[in-house]
Amino acid sequence: MINRAIVIVLDSFGVGELPDAKDYGDEGSNTLRGIYNNTKLDIPNMKKLGLYNIQDIDIPEKEECPIGAFGKAAEQSVRKK
């Protein structure tokens, strides 16, 4: 058994809008879906880890048994102005 974890953070990658998207003019934003729909995206290892399984990502190629944990994060407080 290997006792380690590898954490990959795709900060600001864009995997769908957050609840406050309208406050920042980001409604409908989804960088990953845009790339997926407009080019041949060949990232099999990220797919195996569960990238396409993120909730509301709207990519039909879900991984049946992802080998990683996946999700998207939202800020906890409003940004500084």
Phi, psi and omega per residue, in radians:
M1 nan 2.351 3.113
I2 -1.734 2.183 -3.122
N3 -1.761 1.322 3.084
R4 -2.708 2.827 3.088
A5 -2.356 2.512 3.050
I6 -2.000 2.179 -3.118
V7 -1.930 2.178 3.096
I8 -1.963 2.095 3.118
V9 -1.989 2.052 3.092
L10 -1.726 1.288 -3.069
D11 -1.079 2.262 -3.141
S12 1.076 0.428 -3.130
F13 -1.214 -0.663 3.083
G14 1.611 1.466 3.128
V15 -2.057 0.695 3.106
G16 1.993 2.687 -3.075
E17 -1.245 2.704 3.051
L18 -1.717 2.930 -3.103
P19 -0.984 -0.493 -3.120
D20 -1.655 0.300 -3.076
A21 -0.971 -0.676 -3.119
K22 -1.113 -0.493 3.136
D23 -1.202 -0.355 -3.065
Y24 -2.107 0.166 3.138
G25 1.247 0.486 -3.100
D26 -1.913 0.313 -3.124
E27 -1.049 2.346 3.128
G28 1.424 0.025 -3.099
S29 -1.210 2.402 3.087
N30 -2.942 1.471 -3.079
T31 -1.018 -0.795 -3.118
L32 -1.044 -0.821 3.134
R33 -1.098 -0.683 3.107
G34 -1.077 -0.789 3.104
I35 -1.128 -0.794 -3.131
Y36 -1.017 -0.726 -3.095
N37 -1.379 -0.272 -3.037
N38 -2.028 0.037 3.118
T39 -2.718 2.976 3.069
K40 -1.504 1.773 -3.114
L41 -1.524 2.042 -3.078
D42 -2.076 1.455 -3.137
I43 -2.282 1.149 -3.026
P44 -1.058 -0.610 -3.126
N45 -1.221 -0.684 3.087
M46 -1.170 -0.627 3.079
K47 -1.107 -0.781 3.120
K48 -1.076 -0.595 3.123
L49 -1.273 -0.323 3.068
G50 1.997 0.204 -3.109
L51 -0.943 -0.725 -3.107
Y52 -1.367 -0.125 -3.122
N53 -1.608 -0.034 3.136
I54 -1.033 2.364 -3.083
Q55 -0.953 2.346 3.078
D56 1.131 0.392 -3.128
I57 -1.332 -0.412 3.109
D58 1.090 0.720 2.996
I59 -2.056 2.153 -3.022
P60 -1.269 -0.278 -3.046
E61 -1.455 1.024 -3.127
K62 -1.194 2.635 3.062
E63 -1.564 2.177 -3.074
E64 -1.120 -0.735 -3.141
C65 -2.302 1.338 -3.118
P66 -1.046 2.553 -3.118
I67 -1.680 0.054 -3.130
G68 -2.264 3.006 2.993
A69 -1.661 2.531 -3.035
F70 -2.551 2.814 3.091
G71 2.920 -3.122 3.063
K72 -2.249 2.602 -3.075
A73 -1.893 2.704 3.072
A74 -2.208 2.561 3.116
E75 -1.130 2.671 -3.124
Q76 -1.676 -0.253 3.136
S77 -2.503 2.800 -3.133
V78 -1.216 2.481 -3.118
R79 -1.110 2.785 3.100
K80 -1.309 2.533 -3.129
K81 -1.759 nan nan
